[in-house]
Amino acid sequence: AVFLGVCDKIVPGLVIAALTFGHLPAVFVPAGPMTSGLPNDEKAKVRQLYAEGKAGRAELLEAESKSYHGPGTCTFYGTANSNQMLMEIMGLHTPGASFVNPGTPLRDALTREAARRALSITALGNAYTPVGRMIDERSIVNGVVGLHA
């Protein structure tokens, strides 16, 4: 199975889905983080002005659109990015895939490698490690340690 997930709630849902069919091989493909947009201090300033009634809805929407303007996970270190990192730490992503921006040659190569990996796993017949054996107490501990590092 190939799992495509980006944002905070979908990635844990995909892990639960994968474990529901834990006898199957699984490859998770991250989108990577979107490129930087409007800096946080500028975004916060517009939000503050809007809260004070000194900026209108149009200015607020323009700032938000400049902040979250492209494909990928949001540009701050939130749960979407930590989930991507967690999946890589647990061995479910192609190594190095978590923090490569979408729309780049490297992202394309990593996505192709994930697809190649999924195909090569299926070519093994029954001689693969199912996702239910990959995600165990060791991988969970590795994930927790990695997130706290």
Beta strands, then each sheet from edge to edge (+ up, - down):
strand 1: 2-4
strand 2: 27-29
sheet 1: 1+ 2+
end
